[in-house]
Amino acid sequence: MSITEDTKELAFRESRLRSLVKSLAYRIISVAGTGILVWLATENMRETIFITLIVQVFLVILYYFYERIWDKIKWGRIIGNV
């Protein structure tokens, strides 16, 4: 078997812990990035904190619905034993 044929048989999954750590790391980066941009625009710490929190809550809610919509789309899913 060639390497290409062998890799077709492999299925990679992430552990729940890895997914959690990646999610938290991304959220930290997202909060920091939003905060920096808002601070550069406002130069006001109170406004920066308020806007950053509002944006982050909105993005979490938006992402939740985005995931739920994609869960209903069958396109691109592979069914069967891998």
N, C-alpha and C positions, 0 to 999 in steps of 0.2 A: 504494500500500500504506500502511496505517496503521502507526503505531509498534508496536502490539501484534502485527500480522502479521509485521513485520520481526524482532521479538525472538524469535518462535517458531522462526525459522530459525537463530538463533545458539546455539552451544554454547560454554560457557566452561570452560576447564580451567586448573588451576594448574600452574605449573612445579614440578619436583621440589625445586628450591632454595627456592621459596616455602613449600612444604609442610614442608620440613625446618626452616626458620626459624620458622614458626608452631608446629611441634611443640616445638622447643627453648624458645621463648619461653613457651609454655604450661607446660612442665615446670618452668621456673624459677619461674613464678608459683605453681604448685602446691606446689613444695618450700617456698617462702617462706611461703605461707599455712599449710601444715601445721606448719611450724616455729614460726610465731608462735602458733598455737593450742596446740600442745604446750607451748611455753615458758610461756604464760599459765596452763596447767593444772598444770605441774610446777615451774616456776622452777628447773629443774636442767638445765644445759647438756648433760651426758652423756646423760641420759634423753631430752632433746629431740632430739639428734642420732640416737640409736639408734632411737627411735620413728619419727622422720621418715623415716629410710632404709628401715626395714621397711615402713612404709605406702606409700612411693613404689614400692618393688619390687613389692609386692602389687598396687598399682593398675596398673602397667605390664603385669603378667601377666594381670590381670583384663581389661584393655582388649584385649589380644591375643586372648583367647578370645571376647570380645564381638564383635570385628571378624570373626573366623572364622565365628561363628554367622551374623552378618548377611550374610556372603558367600554363604551357602547359601540365603538367603531370596530368592526371585524377586520378591516383591511390590514394586511401586513402581519397578521398573527399566524404562527406556525402551530398546527395541531398535530399531535402524534408523539411517539417516543423519539427522543433525541439522544 
